[in-house]
Amino acid sequence: MTFGARMLKTGLAVTLALYLVSWFNLSSPVIAAVASIFAMQPSIYRSWRYLMDQLQTNTLGAILAMAGGLLFSNEPIAVGLVCILVIMICLKLKMGETIGITLVTVVAVMEASGQWEFALNRFALSLVGIVSAFVINIIVFPPKPRVQYVNQIKETFEQLSLLLRTAVSDEIKESVFRGEKRKLEDSINSLSDKYKLMEEDQKKLKTPKFSESRQLVVYKQMLKALRKGYGVLDAVEQHYFQAVRTPELNKEFDMQLEKLIKFHEHIMLKFDDKLKPNNKEAEQFEHDNDEFLRGMLDRYATQRQGILRLSIVSAEMYEYGHQLERLNRLADHSQVPVES
């Protein structure tokens, strides 16, 4: 794990919460510190939503805890029952992320057996921690999911490029291939999470400009192309080496994979504004992609024995190429620069 902005901001949020507790002369600062840790979110929108959700669930939890403390004192079974009730309500309201801090508030309030001054203090401590995290998140290194997304897209493409260029040539060690493939899968899943953050920020925080909406379309297609590239690797691992192949066929697959990754590389350079639009290149690629699949279908029609597995791989390669063609059209016609 590498040291990042979120780690630093979590530490700063805890520090701010503890200082505020001292400034307001509140007791039990640990509650505020714990709340600030839970409240640190990966985007501005999620920070705001978390703050609003916590205000609702913490208020509700504190009220239920007060009622439970007055009726049942701080008996362990009563605390447990109130916690169960609060969890059910949070899930019903679709605010599952707030359960942790809300339960801390419930337990702390019930400890006072219904004393409202003590309960108010515990409730205030939770809010101090949540607000501290929110303030730090928007002031110190505010989240920039778009910049992070583009940088990670480039890194993930480099991982994909290495694996595709060595997938069928059998040059890379099997243990290395599997390890790098797992890293690639993790990177693509991480990109998917970042894309969701960008969607949330754009749709929830403001009315997006056309250029921003267009940019999001580009980012989505970038992710889809990487997913399809990973699908090719998966198909190669599951089917290619189990099929009967000739040296000529190995060379044909290797050449087609090289064309795919080279075209993908050219598209990424276009988004970096380093290459001009090239319709002839795209037309040639589309022709080669169609011819490759047509050749595999012809083989399947004439020699069905042992060719089915290779047909699965070639279909995945064709679909990867199709997604690259769509990405290339976006690169040629989009006037929106990709942030970096």
Buried (B, 14 or more C-beta within 10 A) or exposed (E): EEEEBBEEBBBBBBBBBBBBBEEEEBEBBBBBBBBBBBBBBBBBBBBBBBBEBBBBBBBBBBEBBBEBBEEBEBBEEBBEEBBEBBBEBBEEEEBEBBBBBBBBBBBBBBBBBBBBEBBBBBBBBBBBBBBBBBBBBEEEBEBBBBEBBBEBBEEBBBBBBBBBBBBBEEEBEEEEBEEBBEEBBEBBEBBEEBBEBBBBBBEEEEEBEEEBEBBBEBBBBBBBBBBBBBBBBBBBBEBBEEBEBEEEBBEBBBEBBEBBBBBBEBBBEBBBEEBEEBEEBBEEBBEBBEEBBEEBBEBBEEEEEEBEBBBBBBBBBBBBBBBBBEBBBBBBEBEBEBEE
